Amino acid sequence: MKIELLKKETVDVKYFEIEAGVRYWEDATVNGSLDHNGDLIPCRKGDYWCPFIDIDKGKILNWEKGKTAKIHYKVCDDGNYKLLDENKKIILNNDGYVPDALAPNDESFGDYIILQIDRNGLIKDWDPNFEDLIKREFIFS
């Protein structure tokens, strides 16, 4: 009988890609205005909020420059979270609960993305810890 074991190794990750199914778009303000229908928030693709973050800088690379936001999105289990290397190769791909890194100043309970983003796409108090994401079952690509 043959079995496959996951090999533990240390890797450099550069990017954090998110696809989060937002339940209530009105749980955000953009440039100080309530975003009733999710029409104002950058990085929206259909029913999903899809920021692409430079992990070291805490910067959302696909952010629309000049917009600020305060986000408190309920996602529950409708999210996909990927850690990628500098060549954008997927290192870790995980569906499910919201990682703690997406609520740097609050408790997400695995259900909420709670962020403040400045006009340059920088996330306030960004200091990610991906342990909760890594400890879950995951798939190497």
N, C-alpha and C positions, 0 to 999 in steps of 0.2 A: 504494500500500500504506500502510495505517495501522498504527502500533504504539502501544502504551501504555507510557509511562515512569512510573516511580515518582518523585514529586517529593520532594526532600529538604526537610524543614521541622523546626523546633523546636516541640515541643509539651510542655505540662505534663501529667504523669501523676500521679495521686493514689493509685490502688489497684492492687494486684497480686493477681489471682485465679488460684488453682491448683487443678487436678484431677490428682492424682498417683495412679497405680495402684500401690499398695504391695504388694510381693511377700511381705514377712515382717513382720507387725504386731508380732511379739515383739521387734523391734529398737527398741523404745521403752520408756521407763519413765514412768509417770504417778504423780505424788505419791510417787515413790520405789519404786513397785511395778512389776515387769515386766508389760507389757501383752501377755500370751500370745496373745490372740485379737483384739486391737484393739478390745475392748469399752470400754476406759477413755478412749481418746484423744478429745478434742473434735474436731469438724470432719469426722468420718467420715461418708461417704455410700456405703453399699454397700462395694465394693472400693476406693473412692477416698478419699484424704485431700484435703479441699477448704477450706483456709484462705482467708480474704479479708483481705488485709493493707493497712493504711493505710501507704503507703510512707514518708511523712515521719516518722511516729511509730514505725514498726517494731512496730506493734501489730496482732495478729490480731483483727479486729473480731467474728468469730463464735466466739471462744474462750469456753469455759465458765469463768467467773470462779471462782477458788479452786483451779484445777488447775495443776500445774507439769508440765513434760515435758522429757525428753531424748530426742531423736529421731535415729535413724540409719537411715532408710528406704531400701531399695534400690528404685529406680523404673525404672531403665534407660530405655527409650524410650516408656514408657506414661504420658506426661504432657501436659497442655495448660496453657499459661502465657499469661495475658492481662495487658496493661497497660491501665488504663482512666483516663479523665479524671475531673474532679470531678463530672461528671454521670453517671458510670458508663457512658459510651460507650466501646466497645472501640477502642483506638488501635492495639494490636498483638496479634496472636493467633498463637501458635506452638506446634506440637506437637513432641514429641521429647525431646531431652536436657534434663536438669535444669540450669537456669541457675546460674551460680556464686553468685548472690546467696543461694541457699538452703543455702549452707554457708559462713557468714561466717568461721569459724575453722579451716577444714579444706579439703581438696581433694575435690571431689565427683566428679571424673572424668566428669561428665555423667550419672552413674548414681545418686547418693545425695543425699538431703535430710538435712542434719546441722544440727540446731537445738537450742538450749536456750530454753525458753519459761517465763516466770514466771507467777505466779498471776493477773496482770492481762492476760495475753496478749502481753506485751512480749517481743520476741526479743532475746536477749543479743547484744551487739556488732553489731547491725544497722547496716550501712553499705552499702547495695546499689549495685552497679554492674551495669547491664543491658547492657553492651556486647556480651557474648557472645550474648545474646538478640536484640539489635537486628541484629547482623551476619548472623544466619541468614535464610533466606528467610522472609518474613512476609506477612501479608495485612492490609490496612487494611479496616476495616469501615465 
